[in-house]
Amino acid sequence: MIRLRPLAGAILASVLLTGSLAAPATASAQETVAVSSTEAAARPGNGKILYNRISGGRGKLKVKNGTGRDAVVTLVRGRSKAISVYVRARSTATATGVRDGNYTIFFTSGHRFNTSRGRFAQSPSYQRFTDRLRFTTTTTSSTIWTLTLNPVRGGNARTTGVNPNDFPS
């Protein structure tokens, strides 16, 4: 694995066939949303794909969430939201079928996810990784990215806070 910078943060890693690559994670913006308990009652299952407009590729995104908060990781290609996956606290989820391309990674975390609004109702934070993910497929291989949301000793990924209004919904 190639290290970009030794930082206390999350690790974002890519594996293409037998090669490895590391990239960026840690900041937050907060918003409080009032929601009735019935709206937030249906907590999505771990690995639930909340949005998918890129199926058909061979790439994979594996997300490890070692925090005590649920998260939604969203990949954006250009200006279009491509895929969102729900990752429960202290769980790992994998999104498959990611098409080739460059993606910006956003994630939000919090408690009491409101499925109709696509947002956390309690203690939400909104972040974006500073580096982008590149998925590439050849006849013999495809990209598998592993993203760790929690701080990791020696982590080399950086994030910046995102205004909740600018978060892809």
C-alpha positions in Angstrom: 0.0 0.0 0.0 1.3 3.5 -0.8 0.8 6.1 1.9 -0.2 9.6 1.1 0.5 11.0 4.5 0.6 9.5 8.0 -2.4 11.1 9.7 -4.8 10.1 12.4 -7.9 9.6 10.3 -9.7 7.0 8.2 -8.2 4.9 5.6 -9.3 4.7 2.0 -7.7 1.9 0.0 -8.0 0.6 -3.5 -7.0 -2.8 -4.8 -6.7 -3.4 -8.5 -5.7 -7.0 -9.2 -2.7 -7.2 -6.9 -1.8 -3.5 -6.7 -2.7 -1.2 -3.9 -3.3 2.5 -3.6 -4.2 4.7 -0.6 -6.2 7.9 -0.6 -8.0 10.3 1.9 -10.8 11.4 6.1 -12.2 14.0 9.3 -14.4 17.2 9.7 -18.1 17.9 10.1 -21.0 20.2 9.7 -24.1 19.7 11.9 -27.8 20.2 11.4 -30.7 19.3 13.6 -34.0 18.2 12.0 -37.3 17.7 13.8 -38.9 14.5 12.8 -41.7 12.4 14.2 -40.8 9.0 15.6 -42.9 7.2 13.0 -41.0 8.8 10.1 -37.6 7.7 11.5 -38.8 4.3 12.8 -37.8 2.3 9.7 -34.1 2.0 10.1 -32.6 0.7 6.8 -30.7 -2.6 6.9 -27.0 -2.7 6.8 -25.8 -2.5 3.1 -29.2 -1.3 1.9 -28.7 0.5 -1.4 -30.7 3.7 -1.0 -30.0 5.1 -4.5 -28.4 3.5 -7.6 -27.9 4.9 -11.0 -24.7 3.2 -11.9 -25.4 -0.5 -11.8 -23.8 -2.8 -14.4 -20.1 -2.2 -13.6 -17.7 -4.6 -12.0 -16.3 -2.3 -9.3 -16.9 -2.7 -5.6 -17.0 -0.3 -2.7 -16.5 -1.8 0.8 -17.3 0.5 3.7 -16.2 -0.2 7.3 -18.0 1.8 9.9 -16.4 1.4 13.3 -18.2 4.3 14.8 -21.3 4.3 17.1 -23.3 6.2 14.4 -25.0 4.9 11.3 -23.8 6.3 8.0 -24.8 6.8 4.4 -22.0 6.9 1.9 -22.8 8.5 -1.5 -20.7 8.4 -4.6 -21.1 11.4 -7.1 -19.9 11.2 -10.7 -19.5 14.6 -12.2 -22.5 16.5 -10.8 -24.8 13.5 -10.6 -25.5 11.3 -7.6 -24.5 7.8 -8.6 -25.1 5.4 -5.6 -25.8 5.6 -1.9 -25.4 2.8 0.6 -26.5 2.6 4.2 -23.9 1.3 6.7 -25.0 0.7 10.3 -22.8 1.5 13.3 -20.0 -1.0 13.9 -20.7 -2.8 10.6 -19.3 -3.3 7.1 -21.2 -3.1 3.9 -20.4 -3.6 0.2 -21.8 -1.9 -2.8 -21.3 -3.9 -6.0 -21.8 -3.1 -9.7 -20.0 0.2 -9.7 -19.2 1.4 -13.2 -15.8 2.7 -14.2 -15.2 6.4 -13.6 -14.1 9.0 -11.1 -16.3 9.6 -8.1 -16.4 12.1 -5.2 -17.3 10.5 -1.9 -19.7 12.1 0.5 -20.9 10.6 3.7 -23.3 11.6 6.4 -23.6 10.0 9.9 -26.0 10.3 12.8 -28.9 8.7 14.5 -32.6 8.1 13.5 -32.3 8.1 9.7 -35.4 9.4 8.0 -35.9 7.4 4.8 -38.4 9.8 3.3 -36.1 12.7 3.7 -32.8 10.8 3.2 -31.3 12.4 6.3 -30.5 11.7 9.9 -32.9 13.3 12.3 -30.5 13.4 15.3 -26.9 14.6 15.5 -26.2 14.6 11.7 -22.7 15.4 10.3 -21.9 15.9 6.6 -18.5 15.3 5.1 -16.7 14.8 1.8 -13.4 13.1 1.2 -10.8 15.4 -0.4 -9.6 12.8 -2.9 -11.7 11.1 -5.5 -12.1 7.4 -6.2 -11.3 6.0 -9.6 -12.9 2.7 -10.6 -11.3 0.9 -13.6 -12.1 -2.4 -15.2 -10.0 -4.5 -17.6 -10.6 -7.9 -19.1 -8.9 -9.5 -16.1 -9.5 -7.2 -13.1 -11.7 -4.5 -11.5 -11.2 -2.0 -8.8 -12.2 -2.7 -5.2 -12.1 0.3 -2.8 -12.2 -0.2 1.0 -13.2 2.9 2.9 -12.9 3.1 6.7 -15.1 5.8 8.3 -13.7 5.8 11.8 -10.3 7.2 12.8 -7.5 4.7 12.3 -3.9 4.9 13.6 -1.7 5.8 10.7 -4.8 6.7 8.6 -4.1 8.9 5.5 -7.5 10.0 4.3 -8.8 13.5 4.8 -12.3 14.9 4.8 -13.8 18.4 4.9 -17.1 19.4 6.3 -20.0 20.0 3.9 -22.9 22.4 4.3 -26.1 20.2 4.7 -27.7 22.1 1.9 -24.8 21.1 -0.5 -25.0 17.4 0.4 -26.2 15.2 -2.4 -29.8 14.1 -1.6 
